Amino acid sequence: MDTLRHTPAGIPLVTFRLAHASRQIEAGHPRTVECEVNGVALGEQALEMAARRTGEAVRVLGFLSRKNRMSAQLVLHATRTESVEG
């Protein structure tokens, strides 16, 4: 997770990388899924994310958007986070 910073308008902002690992069923067969997703949190969510420990298990809700209007790269914009046991 990057250091908490503020936008020119004074809004708290933090960028992070979310790692995911799970077993899923696809076409009736088990599949191991592992990936990493770049994310960003603003406002209250940025403050909450900045207070979390690296490696902490979390559930993140939000939406996907382009990194910027000239990029096809996707970024997860966190709108809600919660701790997950285990």
C-alpha positions in Angstrom: 0.0 0.0 0.0 1.2 3.4 -0.8 1.4 6.3 1.7 -1.7 8.3 2.3 -1.7 11.5 0.4 -4.2 14.2 -0.6 -5.6 15.5 -3.9 -5.2 19.2 -4.7 -8.7 19.6 -3.4 -7.6 18.1 0.0 -9.4 14.7 -0.4 -7.5 11.8 1.2 -6.2 9.2 -1.4 -4.3 6.0 -1.2 -3.4 3.5 -3.9 -3.0 -0.2 -3.1 -2.6 -3.6 -4.7 -5.1 -6.3 -3.9 -4.0 -10.0 -4.1 -6.7 -12.6 -4.7 -6.5 -16.4 -4.4 -9.4 -18.9 -4.6 -10.7 -22.2 -6.0 -13.5 -21.8 -8.5 -15.6 -24.2 -10.6 -15.6 -23.4 -14.3 -17.4 -25.7 -16.8 -17.8 -28.2 -14.0 -14.0 -28.4 -13.2 -12.1 -27.0 -10.3 -9.7 -24.1 -11.1 -7.2 -22.3 -9.0 -7.5 -18.5 -9.5 -4.7 -16.1 -8.5 -4.5 -12.5 -9.5 -3.5 -9.0 -8.3 -5.6 -5.9 -8.9 -4.5 -2.2 -8.6 -6.8 -0.2 -6.5 -7.5 3.3 -5.2 -9.5 4.6 -2.3 -10.6 8.2 -1.6 -12.1 10.0 1.3 -13.1 8.0 4.3 -12.2 4.8 2.5 -8.6 6.0 2.0 -8.3 6.7 5.7 -9.6 3.2 6.5 -7.3 1.5 4.0 -4.3 3.5 5.2 -4.9 2.2 8.7 -4.9 -1.5 7.6 -1.8 -3.7 7.8 -0.1 -5.0 4.7 -1.3 -8.6 4.1 -4.5 -8.2 6.1 -7.4 -10.1 4.7 -10.1 -7.7 3.5 -13.3 -7.7 1.4 -13.4 -4.8 -1.0 -16.5 -3.5 -2.7 -16.3 -0.9 -5.4 -16.2 -0.5 -9.2 -13.8 -0.9 -12.0 -12.7 2.1 -14.1 -9.9 3.0 -16.4 -6.7 4.2 -14.8 -7.2 7.4 -16.8 -9.0 8.4 -19.9 -6.1 7.5 -22.1 -5.5 4.1 -20.6 -7.1 0.7 -21.0 -5.7 -0.5 -17.7 -8.4 -1.1 -15.0 -8.3 0.1 -11.4 -10.6 -1.0 -8.6 -12.1 2.0 -6.9 -12.9 0.9 -3.3 -16.2 2.2 -2.0 -16.4 -0.1 1.1 -13.9 -2.3 2.9 -14.3 -4.8 5.7 -12.0 -7.2 7.6 -12.3 -10.9 6.8 -11.4 -13.6 9.4 -8.7 -16.0 8.3 
